[in-house]
Amino acid sequence: MKYFDKELKSIDKWKDLRCDLFRNEEPEIKLVAVTTPVEEFLDKGITIETLPAFTARQSHESKGTYTDDLRLNRRLIEWGHDTPMQAVQFVYHVTGISKSLAGQWTRHKIGIGWTFRSTRYVKASSNTFVYPALEYIDSRDDVGKIYKAYEEEHRHAMDVYDRLSSNGVKNQELRRLMPVGWATSTYVYTNARSLRHFFKLRLARGAEWEIRRFAYILFNKVMEICPSLFEDLAIAYGDQKASE
């Protein structure tokens, strides 16, 4: 199931025009790892998704079935009891996001961490770019002209980078040439509680387009694993519909 499909299509209505732009890169998110109960608890029917509710039952020493625990997950969210959501940890590999997005994302401090591609130690000669969506512009011709201007500036930045690099300027100085649209990549480590907070801020229509697009894509990823921990947010921030 894909959520926020309408919103994604609205943001990316000019995606076809970006395909052949100079070193264009689109966002991609891949799951690397997720908290999984050990064999002893898997044999008892505990799953990745029911882990929060299962651990929350400690407070009343209660027991429940798989279905009961899914129901309890939803009740915990209704009650605002977020601590058990920390039981589920995700590791994702994220590519095709801009330095601008990274600057916004790293403002989220609790329950999350990153290993970003270094701009000090990794040469930028093969760097890619994240072009703006321009979703608020209706003219295809105008968008094409704007993309051409961005493309020219990106080529210019790379030309200057390569020229100064050949003159012996170090990476740590050359990175000052990077526009915020240069693409970066990261491994991110986060839990379900932190993700819920992130989604509440970044799925909102007032969020900046790139991080909102990223939030839509990431939301679909986590819904493949633990829908009961996030489904309420699809109703709160989306059109309450999902497409196959």
C-alpha positions in Angstrom: 0.0 0.0 0.0 1.2 3.5 -0.8 0.1 6.4 1.4 0.3 10.1 0.5 0.3 9.1 -3.1 -1.7 12.2 -4.1 0.6 14.5 -2.2 3.8 12.8 -3.7 2.5 13.2 -7.2 1.7 16.8 -6.6 5.2 17.6 -5.4 6.9 15.6 -8.1 4.7 16.7 -11.1 7.9 17.8 -12.9 9.9 14.7 -12.1 10.1 13.8 -15.8 11.9 17.0 -16.6 14.6 16.3 -14.0 15.5 12.9 -15.4 18.1 14.1 -17.8 19.4 17.1 -15.9 23.1 17.3 -15.0 23.8 14.7 -12.3 20.3 14.7 -11.0 19.6 12.3 -8.2 16.2 11.4 -6.7 15.7 10.2 -3.1 15.8 6.5 -2.2 15.4 4.8 1.1 16.4 1.2 1.8 15.8 -0.7 5.0 19.0 -2.2 6.4 17.9 -3.6 9.8 15.0 -3.6 12.3 14.6 -4.8 15.8 13.5 -8.4 15.8 12.6 -10.5 18.9 15.0 -13.4 19.6 13.9 -17.0 18.9 12.5 -17.6 22.4 10.0 -14.8 22.0 9.3 -15.4 18.3 8.2 -18.9 19.3 5.7 -17.2 21.6 4.2 -15.3 18.8 5.9 -11.9 19.5 6.7 -10.0 16.3 8.4 -6.8 15.4 5.1 -5.0 15.3 3.7 -6.4 18.6 6.9 -5.8 20.5 5.8 -2.4 21.9 2.5 -3.7 23.3 4.1 -6.9 24.6 6.7 -5.0 26.6 4.0 -2.5 27.8 2.1 -5.4 29.4 4.8 -5.5 32.0 3.1 -2.6 33.9 -0.1 -4.7 34.6 1.5 -8.2 34.2 -1.2 -8.9 31.6 -1.1 -11.2 28.6 -2.6 -11.0 25.2 -2.7 -12.5 21.7 -1.2 -11.1 18.5 -4.5 -9.4 17.8 -4.7 -8.1 21.3 -1.3 -6.6 21.1 -2.1 -4.8 17.8 -5.1 -3.4 19.5 -3.0 -2.4 22.5 -0.5 -0.6 20.2 -3.3 1.6 19.0 -4.6 2.2 22.6 -1.1 3.2 23.7 -1.0 5.8 20.9 -4.4 7.1 21.9 -3.3 7.4 25.5 0.0 9.1 24.6 2.0 6.3 26.2 4.9 6.6 23.7 7.8 5.0 25.6 7.1 1.4 24.4 7.5 2.6 20.8 11.2 2.8 21.5 11.3 -1.0 21.4 11.4 -0.9 17.6 14.6 0.4 16.1 15.1 1.0 12.4 18.3 1.4 10.3 17.8 2.9 6.9 20.3 3.8 4.1 19.2 7.1 2.6 20.5 8.5 -0.7 19.5 11.4 -2.9 18.8 14.0 -0.3 20.2 17.5 -0.3 22.4 19.2 2.3 19.5 21.5 2.9 17.3 18.6 3.9 20.1 17.2 6.1 20.3 20.5 7.9 16.6 20.3 8.7 16.6 16.6 9.6 19.4 16.9 12.1 17.4 19.3 14.2 15.6 16.2 15.4 17.8 15.2 18.3 16.1 12.5 20.4 16.0 8.8 19.5 17.9 9.3 16.2 21.4 9.3 14.9 23.2 9.5 11.5 26.4 8.5 9.7 26.6 11.0 6.8 28.9 10.9 3.9 31.9 13.1 4.8 32.5 16.2 2.8 35.9 16.6 4.3 37.4 13.2 3.5 35.4 12.2 0.4 36.1 14.0 -2.9 33.1 15.7 -4.4 34.2 15.2 -8.0 31.4 12.7 -8.6 28.7 14.5 -6.5 25.1 14.6 -7.7 22.4 17.2 -7.1 18.9 17.4 -5.8 16.9 19.8 -8.1 14.0 21.8 -6.6 10.5 20.4 -7.3 9.0 23.7 -8.4 5.6 22.2 -7.7 4.1 25.7 -7.3 4.8 26.6 -11.0 2.2 25.6 -13.6 4.1 26.4 -16.8 6.1 23.5 -18.2 8.2 25.9 -20.3 9.0 28.0 -17.3 10.1 25.0 -15.3 12.3 23.9 -18.1 14.0 27.2 -18.2 14.5 27.3 -14.5 16.0 23.8 -14.4 18.4 24.9 -17.2 19.6 27.8 -15.0 20.1 25.4 -12.0 21.9 23.0 -14.3 24.3 25.7 -15.5 25.1 26.7 -11.9 25.8 23.1 -10.9 28.1 22.6 -13.9 29.9 25.8 -12.9 30.3 24.7 -9.3 31.8 21.4 -10.5 34.2 23.2 -12.9 35.4 25.5 -10.1 35.8 22.5 -7.7 37.8 20.5 -10.2 40.0 23.5 -11.1 40.8 24.3 -7.5 41.3 20.7 -6.6 43.9 20.4 -9.4 45.7 23.4 -7.8 46.1 21.5 -4.6 43.2 22.9 -2.5 42.1 20.4 0.1 38.7 18.8 0.4 37.9 20.6 3.6 38.2 23.9 1.9 36.6 22.8 -1.4 33.5 21.8 0.4 32.8 25.5 0.9 31.8 25.6 -2.8 29.0 23.2 -2.2 25.5 24.6 -2.7 22.9 23.3 -0.4 21.4 21.4 -3.3 24.4 19.0 -3.5 23.2 15.4 -2.7 24.4 13.5 0.3 23.8 10.0 1.8 23.5 8.6 5.3 22.7 5.6 7.4 20.1 6.7 10.0 19.4 4.9 13.3 16.0 5.7 14.8 13.1 4.2 16.8 9.4 4.2 16.2 8.8 6.9 18.9 11.2 9.3 17.3 9.8 8.6 13.9 6.3 9.4 15.1 7.5 12.8 16.3 9.3 13.4 13.0 6.2 12.5 11.0 4.0 14.8 13.0 6.2 17.7 12.0 7.2 16.8 8.5 4.1 15.3 7.1 2.3 18.6 7.8 1.6 20.6 4.7 3.5 23.5 6.1 6.8 21.6 6.0 9.3 22.5 3.3 8.7 20.4 0.1 11.8 18.3 0.1 11.6 17.1 3.7 7.9 16.6 3.3 8.5 14.4 0.2 11.1 12.5 2.1 8.6 12.0 5.0 6.0 10.6 2.6 8.5 8.1 1.2 9.8 7.1 4.7 6.2 6.7 6.0 5.4 4.2 3.3 8.6 2.3 4.3 7.7 2.0 8.0 4.1 1.1 7.2 5.3 -2.0 5.4 6.7 -3.3 8.8 4.6 -1.8 11.7 1.4 -0.3 10.3 -0.4 -0.2 13.7 2.3 2.1 15.1 1.8 4.8 12.4 -1.5 4.3 10.7 -3.2 7.1 12.7 -0.8 9.6 11.1 -2.1 8.7 7.6 -5.5 9.8 8.7 -4.3 12.9 10.5 -2.0 14.2 7.7 -3.2 12.6 4.5 -6.3 12.2 2.4 -7.2 9.0 4.4 -6.8 6.9 1.2 -4.1 4.5 0.1 -3.4 3.3 -3.4 -2.1 -0.1 -4.5 
